[in-house]
Amino acid sequence: MRKQVVRKQRKAAPAAATSGKQKVAPARQRVQPPPEPPPPSVAPPIDAMLDGAVDSLRRLLGELLEQRLESVARDVAEVHRTVAGGADRERVVALLDDLLHALGASRFTAEPLDVVDPLIHAVVEERRADGVPSGVILETVRPGFRSGRGLVLAKAAVMVSGG
């Protein structure tokens, strides 16, 4: 029975070849021309509306940046007054840390018993600790800061074991 099906398909193939022109004609009829562009009277109002929206966004962003700069300038002026007033180093560092945090930098600390990573940690003190190998973090003295993209802006100050 399988041989009969094959023979029927072979016999049908020449018939289809002769009627091939009939199959091509309907395909040509189905091809549609590209859609016409909108009339010119519609485009200018949309362009004008978009231009107005872009201008509004520019003004809004400009105002936001100006407010942000004023806020940062006030914070920097406070740091300057604090330094001029003879404040201790810890107070100035705390103000600068708060300023970085306000600018969107993310704060990070070192975990005790982590190994020092010189890319993100700055060793500021060594202390002998029993049972802790040399170069292991004992505590964070000051946090570090990263930008929104992960760039280290300030390394975390750490105390490590001296061996």
C-alpha positions as CSV (number, residue, x, y, z in Angstrom):
1,M,0.0,0.0,0.0
2,R,2.9,2.3,0.6
3,K,4.1,1.9,-2.9
4,Q,0.7,3.0,-4.2
5,V,0.9,6.3,-2.2
6,V,4.3,7.1,-3.6
7,R,3.1,6.4,-7.2
8,K,0.1,8.6,-6.7
9,Q,2.3,11.4,-5.5
10,R,4.6,11.0,-8.4
11,K,1.7,11.1,-10.8
12,A,0.1,14.1,-9.1
13,A,3.4,16.1,-9.3
14,P,3.3,16.7,-13.1
15,A,-0.3,17.9,-12.8
16,A,0.6,20.4,-10.2
17,A,3.5,21.7,-12.3
18,T,1.2,22.5,-15.2
19,S,-1.2,24.4,-12.9
20,G,1.7,26.3,-11.2
21,K,0.8,29.5,-13.0
22,Q,-2.6,29.5,-11.4
23,K,-1.0,29.3,-7.9
24,V,1.3,32.3,-8.6
25,A,-1.4,34.6,-9.7
26,P,-3.3,34.6,-6.4
27,A,0.0,35.3,-4.5
28,R,0.6,38.4,-6.6
29,Q,-2.9,39.6,-5.9
30,R,-2.3,39.3,-2.1
31,V,0.7,41.7,-2.2
32,Q,-0.4,45.0,-0.8
33,P,1.3,48.3,-1.4
34,P,2.9,49.9,1.7
35,P,0.6,52.1,3.8
36,E,0.5,55.8,2.9
37,P,2.1,58.2,5.4
38,P,-0.4,60.3,7.5
39,P,-1.5,63.5,6.0
40,P,0.8,66.5,6.7
41,S,-1.9,68.2,8.8
42,V,-1.5,65.5,11.5
43,A,2.3,65.5,11.9
44,P,2.9,69.1,12.9
45,P,0.7,69.0,16.0
46,I,2.3,65.8,17.2
47,D,5.8,67.3,16.7
48,A,4.8,70.5,18.5
49,M,3.3,68.4,21.4
50,L,6.5,66.4,21.7
51,D,8.7,69.5,21.5
52,G,6.6,71.1,24.3
53,A,7.0,67.9,26.4
54,V,10.8,67.8,25.9
55,D,11.0,71.5,26.8
56,S,9.0,70.9,30.0
57,L,11.2,68.0,31.0
58,R,14.3,70.1,30.4
59,R,12.9,72.9,32.6
60,L,11.9,70.4,35.3
61,L,15.3,68.7,35.3
62,G,17.1,72.0,35.4
63,E,15.1,73.1,38.5
64,L,15.7,69.7,40.2
65,L,19.5,70.0,39.5
66,E,19.5,73.6,40.8
67,Q,17.8,72.5,44.0
68,R,20.1,69.6,44.4
69,L,23.2,71.8,43.9
70,E,21.9,74.3,46.4
71,S,21.4,71.5,49.0
72,V,24.9,70.2,48.3
73,A,26.3,73.7,48.6
74,R,24.7,74.2,52.0
75,D,26.1,70.9,53.2
76,V,29.6,71.7,51.9
77,A,29.3,75.1,53.6
78,E,28.4,73.4,56.9
79,V,31.5,71.2,56.6
80,H,33.6,74.3,55.9
81,R,32.2,76.1,58.9
82,T,32.8,73.0,61.1
83,V,36.4,72.8,60.0
84,A,36.9,76.5,60.5
85,G,35.4,76.3,63.9
86,G,38.1,73.8,65.0
87,A,35.9,70.7,65.2
88,D,37.6,67.4,65.7
89,R,38.5,65.1,62.8
90,E,35.8,62.6,63.6
91,R,33.1,65.2,63.4
92,V,34.3,66.4,60.0
93,V,34.6,62.8,58.6
94,A,31.1,62.1,59.9
95,L,29.8,65.2,58.0
96,L,31.5,64.2,54.8
97,D,30.2,60.6,55.1
98,D,26.6,62.0,55.5
99,L,27.2,64.2,52.5
100,L,28.3,61.3,50.3
101,H,25.3,59.3,51.5
102,A,23.0,62.2,50.6
103,L,24.5,62.3,47.1
104,G,23.4,58.7,46.5
105,A,26.5,56.9,47.3
106,S,25.8,53.6,49.1
107,R,27.5,52.9,52.4
108,F,29.3,49.6,53.0
109,T,31.2,48.2,56.0
110,A,33.6,45.3,56.5
111,E,32.5,42.2,58.3
112,P,34.6,41.0,61.3
113,L,36.8,38.0,60.4
114,D,36.8,38.8,56.7
115,V,40.1,39.0,54.9
116,V,41.4,42.5,54.0
117,D,40.7,43.4,50.4
118,P,43.0,46.3,49.4
119,L,40.6,47.4,46.7
120,I,37.8,48.3,49.2
121,H,39.5,48.4,52.6
122,A,42.1,50.7,54.1
123,V,43.9,49.4,57.2
124,V,44.1,52.2,59.7
125,E,45.0,50.2,62.8
126,E,46.5,46.8,63.8
127,R,45.8,45.1,67.0
128,R,46.9,41.7,68.4
129,A,44.0,39.3,68.8
130,D,44.2,35.8,70.2
131,G,43.3,33.0,67.8
132,V,42.9,35.3,64.8
133,P,45.4,35.1,61.9
134,S,47.2,38.2,60.8
135,G,45.5,40.4,58.2
136,V,41.9,39.5,59.3
137,I,39.5,42.3,59.9
138,L,38.5,42.8,63.6
139,E,36.2,45.8,63.1
140,T,35.2,48.6,60.8
141,V,36.5,52.0,61.9
142,R,34.7,54.0,59.2
143,P,32.3,52.8,56.4
144,G,33.2,52.9,52.8
145,F,31.1,54.3,49.9
146,R,30.3,53.1,46.4
147,S,28.7,55.0,43.6
148,G,25.5,53.8,42.0
149,R,27.6,52.0,39.4
150,G,29.6,50.1,42.1
151,L,32.7,52.3,41.8
152,V,34.5,52.6,45.2
153,L,34.4,56.3,46.2
154,A,35.9,55.8,49.6
155,K,37.5,52.7,51.1
156,A,36.2,51.3,54.4
157,A,38.7,52.0,57.2
158,V,39.3,48.8,59.1
159,M,41.2,47.5,62.1
160,V,43.0,44.2,61.5
161,S,44.7,41.6,63.6
162,G,48.5,41.9,63.7
163,G,49.1,38.2,64.2
